[in-house]
């Protein structure tokens, strides 16, 4: 087949079907693993969503993010995230601070206690992930990670 840099030859009903089947497989995998992770006794009193916020902040510059930015990364609507942040702040795991770039704004910052809690829970969660994916060999896991990263939209 001749070169087709725009990918126009790979369109139509067959491509749509393949895309839907791939999405359904990814969605089933995610739903199944999330149910199993939630049921695991690794969370140390945190919910999966609370842990996700702590983990996400560890990946942000300075372990800080504006609430709107955080909301996009943890896939929670801002009102729900605000309540979750309130709970984590009450536990001393997060703090709200004035945004140094815009004093009218607020950033959510991971406290040292929050970072320590994330590391503790994160180690147990990583072991849980490895256990639940133990039937997949290391090479296949690498391929799964590569394909998932490749499938992300360009603006993600």
Buried (B, 14 or more C-beta within 10 A) or exposed (E): EEEEEEEEEEEEEEEEEEEEEEEEEBEEEEEEBEEEBEEBEBBEEBEEBBBBBBBBBEEBEEBBBBBEBBBBBBEBEEEEBEEBBEBBBEBEBBBEEEBEEEEEEBBBBBBEEBBEBBEEBBEBBEEBBEEBBEEEEEEEEEEBEEEEEEEEEEEE
